[in-house]
Amino acid sequence: MRTTTSDSRPAGAGVIGVTGAPEGLAEQVPGLWPWLYRCAYLLTGNHADAEDLAQQTLLQACRSWSRVSRAEQPQAYLRRILTNQHLSSRRPRSRRLELLTEAPPEPRSPAPSGPEDRLALWPHVASLPPRQRAVIVLRYYEQLTEREIADVLGCSTGNVKSTAHRALRALRATVGAEADQEESR
């Protein structure tokens, strides 16, 4: 017998959008959602894309739930699905219908100092290429080791180190250029 919600949908169906979710998944989703959404937001840089990415990750996890639930570290398995989904979605397509920009037409306000510095750095992190952003997010926001990042991305630790180096060099250059512009005003 299936349990249903008040609007006659199966329990768990509204959470991931699939009727008949595998055993155990519907119970896990409420606890996983905040973490998945936070990771997705850090990778994508905006709420709508983060929500889509987290939902796509859950759909992929639903399709392979037997492997996810048997994994030694299910959260690491989900992190890899999330990262791969993000990187796959960022690959160039043959045709784009519209181009959205991140920058608003209003001029930027000066960079804040103090605890807000981390927030001021985020637009620069968001402007990095997807793989560099993934390495920075996994290393500095998720606190993973280089070995763990290499496992998530399916590459060598040397590749992680060089990608992180290039990303940090790009961040230093853009933050330094912005500071120089602020001083000259």
C-alpha positions as CSV (number, residue, x, y, z in Angstrom):
1,M,0.0,0.0,0.0
2,R,1.3,3.4,-1.0
3,T,1.1,6.4,1.3
4,T,-0.2,9.6,-0.2
5,T,-0.1,13.3,0.6
6,S,-3.2,15.3,1.1
7,D,-3.5,16.1,-2.7
8,S,-3.3,12.3,-3.5
9,R,0.3,12.3,-4.8
10,P,2.5,9.5,-3.5
11,A,4.7,10.6,-0.5
12,G,8.0,11.8,-1.8
13,A,6.7,12.6,-5.3
14,G,6.6,16.3,-4.7
15,V,10.1,16.4,-3.3
16,I,11.8,15.0,-6.4
17,G,9.1,15.1,-9.0
18,V,9.1,11.3,-9.6
19,T,6.2,9.1,-8.5
20,G,7.3,5.9,-6.9
21,A,10.6,7.1,-5.5
22,P,12.9,4.2,-4.5
23,E,12.7,2.9,-1.0
24,G,14.6,5.1,1.4
25,L,15.1,8.1,-1.0
26,A,12.0,10.0,0.1
27,E,13.1,9.8,3.7
28,Q,16.6,11.0,2.8
29,V,15.7,14.0,0.6
30,P,14.6,16.4,3.3
31,G,17.9,16.0,5.1
32,L,20.0,16.2,1.9
33,W,18.2,19.1,0.2
34,P,19.8,22.0,2.2
35,W,23.3,20.6,1.7
36,L,22.7,19.8,-2.0
37,Y,21.2,23.3,-2.6
38,R,24.1,25.1,-0.9
39,C,26.6,23.2,-2.9
40,A,24.7,23.8,-6.1
41,Y,24.4,27.5,-5.3
42,L,28.1,27.8,-4.8
43,L,28.8,26.1,-8.1
44,T,26.2,28.1,-10.2
45,G,26.1,31.4,-8.4
46,N,22.4,32.0,-8.6
47,H,19.3,30.6,-6.9
48,A,17.3,29.4,-9.9
49,D,20.2,27.5,-11.5
50,A,21.1,26.0,-8.1
51,E,17.6,24.7,-7.6
52,D,17.6,23.2,-11.0
53,L,21.0,21.6,-10.5
54,A,20.0,20.2,-7.1
55,Q,16.8,18.8,-8.5
56,Q,18.7,17.2,-11.5
57,T,21.1,15.7,-9.0
58,L,18.2,14.1,-7.1
59,L,16.7,12.8,-10.3
60,Q,20.0,11.2,-11.3
61,A,20.3,9.8,-7.7
62,C,16.8,8.4,-8.0
63,R,17.7,6.6,-11.2
64,S,20.8,5.0,-9.6
65,W,19.5,4.9,-6.0
66,S,20.6,1.3,-5.5
67,R,24.2,2.3,-6.1
68,V,24.0,5.5,-4.1
69,S,22.5,3.8,-1.1
70,R,25.1,1.0,-1.2
71,A,28.0,3.4,-1.5
72,E,30.5,3.7,1.3
73,Q,30.0,7.5,1.4
74,P,26.6,8.3,-0.2
75,Q,27.2,12.1,0.3
76,A,30.4,11.9,-1.7
77,Y,28.6,10.0,-4.5
78,L,25.9,12.7,-4.6
79,R,28.6,15.4,-4.6
80,R,30.2,13.8,-7.6
81,I,26.8,13.6,-9.4
82,L,26.2,17.3,-8.6
83,T,29.6,18.3,-9.9
84,N,29.3,16.3,-13.0
85,Q,25.8,17.6,-13.7
86,H,27.1,21.1,-13.3
87,L,30.1,20.6,-15.6
88,S,28.0,18.9,-18.2
89,S,25.5,21.7,-18.2
90,R,28.2,24.3,-18.8
91,R,29.6,22.6,-21.9
92,P,29.0,24.7,-25.0
93,R,25.9,23.8,-27.0
94,S,25.6,24.2,-30.7
95,R,23.2,27.1,-30.4
96,R,22.1,29.4,-27.6
97,L,18.7,31.1,-27.7
98,E,19.5,33.9,-25.3
99,L,22.4,35.4,-23.5
100,L,21.9,36.5,-19.9
101,T,24.4,38.7,-18.2
102,E,25.3,38.7,-14.5
103,A,26.3,42.4,-14.3
104,P,23.5,44.8,-13.6
105,P,23.4,48.1,-15.5
106,E,24.0,50.1,-12.3
107,P,27.6,51.0,-11.3
108,R,29.2,48.8,-8.6
109,S,29.5,50.1,-5.1
110,P,33.0,50.0,-3.4
111,A,34.1,46.7,-2.0
112,P,33.2,46.3,1.7
113,S,35.9,45.7,4.2
114,G,35.6,43.3,7.2
115,P,33.6,40.1,7.3
116,E,31.8,41.1,4.1
117,D,35.0,40.5,2.2
118,R,34.0,36.9,1.5
119,L,30.7,38.0,-0.1
120,A,32.6,40.6,-2.1
121,L,34.9,37.8,-3.4
122,W,32.0,35.7,-4.6
123,P,31.3,37.5,-8.0
124,H,34.9,36.9,-8.9
125,V,34.6,33.2,-8.0
126,A,31.4,33.0,-10.0
127,S,33.2,34.4,-13.1
128,L,35.7,31.6,-13.1
129,P,35.4,28.9,-15.7
130,P,33.2,25.9,-14.5
131,R,36.1,23.5,-13.7
132,Q,38.1,26.2,-11.9
133,R,35.0,27.3,-9.9
134,A,34.3,23.7,-9.0
135,V,37.8,23.2,-7.6
136,I,37.6,26.5,-5.6
137,V,34.2,25.7,-4.2
138,L,35.1,22.1,-3.3
139,R,38.4,23.2,-1.7
140,Y,37.6,26.4,0.1
141,Y,33.8,26.2,0.6
142,E,33.4,22.4,1.1
143,Q,36.8,22.0,2.8
144,L,37.7,18.9,0.7
145,T,41.3,17.7,0.4
146,E,43.0,17.7,-3.0
147,R,42.6,13.9,-3.1
148,E,38.9,14.1,-2.4
149,I,38.5,16.8,-5.1
150,A,40.4,14.6,-7.6
151,D,38.0,11.7,-6.7
152,V,34.9,13.9,-7.2
153,L,36.1,15.3,-10.5
154,G,37.6,12.1,-11.7
155,C,41.1,13.5,-12.4
156,S,44.6,13.4,-10.8
157,T,45.6,15.4,-7.8
158,G,48.2,17.2,-10.0
159,N,45.3,18.3,-12.2
160,V,43.5,19.6,-9.1
161,K,46.6,21.5,-8.0
162,S,47.2,23.1,-11.3
163,T,43.5,24.0,-11.8
164,A,43.5,25.6,-8.3
165,H,46.7,27.5,-9.0
166,R,45.2,28.9,-12.2
167,A,41.9,29.8,-10.5
168,L,43.7,31.5,-7.6
169,R,46.0,33.4,-10.0
170,A,42.9,34.6,-11.9
171,L,41.2,35.7,-8.7
172,R,44.2,37.6,-7.5
173,A,44.5,39.4,-10.8
174,T,40.8,40.4,-10.9
175,V,40.7,41.5,-7.2
176,G,44.0,43.4,-7.6
177,A,42.7,45.1,-10.8
178,E,39.5,46.1,-9.1
179,A,41.4,47.5,-6.1
180,D,43.6,49.5,-8.4
181,Q,40.5,50.9,-10.1
182,E,39.0,51.8,-6.7
183,E,42.2,53.7,-5.7
184,S,42.3,55.7,-8.9
185,R,38.8,57.0,-8.4
